[in-house]
């Protein structure tokens, strides 16, 4: 099973580990049929291979437009495109110049845990 089609038109996924804990809202980016998010904040306690429930909502606290089960998988930094990392960073300005922005995006990619939620 792949990602629901609604995943490509939203930016926030609510993720709840199967082992318990409260749901966490995470910014995500998609590439093809893959959904990526930072895994060192809201998913810090979730190990590779663990199952989670993910839901995408049209607006905050609105009804879900898609729900699916997923497995958490850490992605090797060298396998991530900097454009995808830029989408994950979102509205934060990565730098004042192109070189500075490129350096910061590479640091995000190389130093943060980025995970794929595999449906």
C-alpha positions in Angstrom: 0.0 0.0 0.0 1.3 3.5 -0.9 0.7 6.9 0.6 -2.8 8.3 0.3 -3.1 10.9 -2.5 -4.1 13.6 0.1 -0.5 13.5 1.4 0.8 15.4 -1.5 -1.3 18.5 -0.8 -0.7 19.1 2.9 2.2 19.9 5.1 1.4 18.5 8.6 1.0 14.9 9.6 -0.1 13.8 13.1 1.9 10.8 14.2 1.0 8.6 17.2 3.3 5.6 18.1 1.6 2.3 18.6 3.4 1.8 21.9 1.7 4.8 23.4 2.3 8.5 23.9 0.5 11.4 22.5 0.1 12.4 18.9 2.7 14.8 17.5 2.2 17.3 14.7 5.1 17.1 12.3 5.9 19.1 9.2 6.5 16.7 6.3 7.6 16.6 2.7 6.8 14.1 0.0 8.9 12.8 -2.9 7.1 10.4 -5.1 5.4 7.8 -2.9 7.6 8.6 0.1 6.8 10.8 3.2 9.7 12.3 5.1 9.8 14.3 8.4 12.4 15.2 11.1 12.6 12.3 13.5 14.6 13.9 16.3 11.9 16.0 17.9 8.4 14.5 18.1 9.6 11.0 17.1 12.8 10.9 19.2 11.5 8.0 21.2 10.4 6.0 18.2 13.0 3.5 16.9 13.4 2.3 13.3 11.0 -0.4 12.5 8.3 0.8 14.9 4.7 1.2 13.8 2.8 4.5 14.0 -0.6 5.7 13.1 -0.5 8.8 10.8 -3.3 11.2 10.0 -3.5 14.2 7.7 -6.1 16.8 8.4 -7.4 19.6 6.2 -7.2 22.2 9.1 -6.0 22.0 12.7 -8.4 19.8 14.8 -10.5 19.2 11.7 -11.6 15.7 10.7 -8.9 13.7 9.1 -8.8 13.5 5.3 -6.5 10.5 5.4 -5.3 8.0 8.0 -2.8 5.2 7.6 -0.4 2.9 9.4 3.3 3.4 8.8 6.7 2.1 9.7 9.4 4.5 10.8 12.7 4.2 8.9 15.7 6.5 9.4 17.1 7.7 6.0 20.8 8.0 5.3 21.7 11.7 4.8 23.4 11.1 1.5 20.1 9.7 0.1 18.2 13.0 0.7 18.0 15.8 -1.9 18.6 19.3 -0.5 15.3 20.4 -2.0 13.4 17.9 0.2 15.3 19.1 3.2 14.4 22.7 2.3 10.7 21.6 2.3 11.1 20.1 5.7 12.7 23.2 7.1 9.7 25.1 5.8 9.3 28.8 6.4 12.5 29.3 8.3 15.1 31.2 6.3 18.1 29.0 5.9 20.6 31.8 5.3 21.1 35.3 3.9 23.2 34.3 0.9 23.0 31.2 -1.4 26.2 29.8 0.0 25.0 30.2 3.6 21.6 28.7 2.8 23.3 25.7 1.1 25.6 25.2 4.1 22.7 25.3 6.6 20.6 22.9 4.5 23.5 20.5 4.3 23.9 20.8 8.1 20.1 20.0 8.6 20.5 16.9 6.3 23.7 15.7 8.0 23.0 16.4 11.7 19.3 15.8 12.1 17.5 12.5 12.1 15.2 12.4 9.1 12.8 9.6 8.8 10.5 8.1 6.2 7.0 7.0 7.2 6.5 3.9 5.0 2.9 3.0 4.5 
